Amino acid sequence: MNRPSPTAGTPDELRRRLGTADAVVIGLGSMIGAGIFAALAPAARAAGSGLLPALALAGLVAYCNATSSARLAARYPTSGGTYVYGRERLGDFWGYLAGWAFVTGKTASCAAMALTAGAYVWPGRAHAVAVAAVVALTAVNYAGVRKSAWFTRAVVAVVLAVLAAVAVATLASEPADAARSAVGDDATFGGVLRAAGLLFFAFAGYARIATLGEEVRDPQRTIPRAIPLALGITLAVYAVVAVAVLAVLGTDGLAAATAPLSDAVRAAGADGLTPAVRAGAAVAALGSLLALILGVSRTVLAMSRDRHLPHALAAVHPRFKVPHRAELAVGAVVAALAATTDVRGTIGFSSFGVLVYYAIANASAQTLGPDEGRPPRPIPWTGLAGCLALAFALPAASVLWGAAVLTAGAAAYGTRHALATRPRP
């Protein structure tokens, strides 16, 4: 059953403040973040010499997902992203499952980004720095989405400058002996799939644009433009950085690196750049964390409006026009995780949840009619198949934990639905 979005002038309406440039910057801030500083090494271990094909495969799946999401977001310009699309096109359960996968997976990602920032800023006090970062960025989001967009713009500028410096320094250097010799045929199809699934973690930020559907001006025009633009810029940046790092470290050196970009500039003889790379990684993690909290809180808002989560979280602040209770709740959960857990292994768990989320988005896009902006049919089908293939190619522990959490969410939905429809005595 279709549900209208909040009507103009109601207290629950979010304010449309973001233009195309703002939406692109928010997408870039979500994608060009800590993932590029951390994901290359585990992907190289999984793919061997197939790292670049894995990056291309992750980019292809991300493009299909972005196209499907953009068409759906233009059709349903409300907060919630695939939670709304799945609900409207496939039914309540699939919308709920998409929202549950997004909220759980991205909440874990928030904690991972906070701890990444802590590890770079003050390794001995990573948990304390992580909690402080969550509190500070939750306050930024609480003050209004426009302020968040300006903060994200500054973060993107810093990170792009650092990545450009890394690329120039490494590409201008002589390749190391290890790099010259690392051209073996050690890649396997399963390894490339697994690496693509891990690299997908760094591409998934374009969902943030779609989840801000109620805060974008002219969403039917802005969102379909902003999502492909943000994705294209991100893929180009990642490809240049991956080629540059491989040029000096080689596959084996990259796979063994604990801080790939720092190791790359040292191998290139540009040791003076190492502090800037560390600072860039911290800033990137904070930018990703800001955008993640922003996106998760909007999905919580949408699910709370439909009472899949506590309805009190659907409140919108009368002055700042943001879902303040949802933001505070998300911030509190992320801060607790950042204070008590080591979430470095949550990249796989997060990737599993997000890939399921986009599988539902592609299935939803396939149901659009020609008059509703349906994408060319091969795109959602390729996206659906690609998401499922990458999800189940992830490490076994990630698949098992992800499936368990989704099953628990589905069971909660079934129980609630059964109680709601039970005949009253």
LINBEL-V543142 format. One line per field, one symbol per residue. phi: phi as a letter, one per 30 degrees, with the letter a starting at -180 (. if undefined). A space follows every 50 residues. Layout:
BEGIN
phi->???
END
This chain:
BEGIN
phi->.dbddeddjdddddcdbccdddddddddddcdbdeddcddddddddcidc ddeddddddddddddddddddddddbdbdkhdedddddcckedddddddd dddddddddedddddddddddaedbedddddddddddddddddkdddddd ddedddddddddddddddddddcdededddcdbdcddbddddddddddde edcddddddddcedccdhddcddddddddddddddddddddddddddcci dddddddcbeddddddddiceddeeddddddddddddddedddedddddd edddecidbedddddcddcdhbddddddddeddddddddcbccdddeddd ddddddededdddddddddedciedeedddddddddddddddcdeedddd ddddddddddddddddddddcdddd
END
